[in-house]
């Protein structure tokens, strides 16, 4: 039975049912991606991959180094790589979101932090991000200039103290 968008399924309606299925699918994929990502990032996974390649290489003479023999490894590695791209991207996206949320919480918790400027900066346009970067670089430059001035003042004071202590002008 096919339902139109206007028809409802149960007490919640089609949209709620669809949203529920999407959440379920996202959770299943998240769990699957996390488990595969954790498993493939282990030394055992690396050793299994090396073993597969060694077995393939050793079987070369058995198959006469045929085109089919070469096609097996090429196809296998291409499929694994293709699928791993999506799993790794999912894991990295989730990790990046979690990191941004943690940093946002720190900005909110620190008194004097410019949370309005930095919270959700990753969601802003490229122009806004570049403006904030330019401002930070300028501030860092003025801080560096101030630190250099303070260092020069200290050096000058040390020279004067050495002159007074030794009774002769310091070289430098």
PyMOL commands that set and color helices and strands:
alter all, ss='L'
color gray80, all
select helices_A, chain A and resi 14-40+43-58+67-109+115-118+121-123+126-166
alter helices_A, ss='H'
color red, helices_A
deselect
rebuild
show_as cartoon
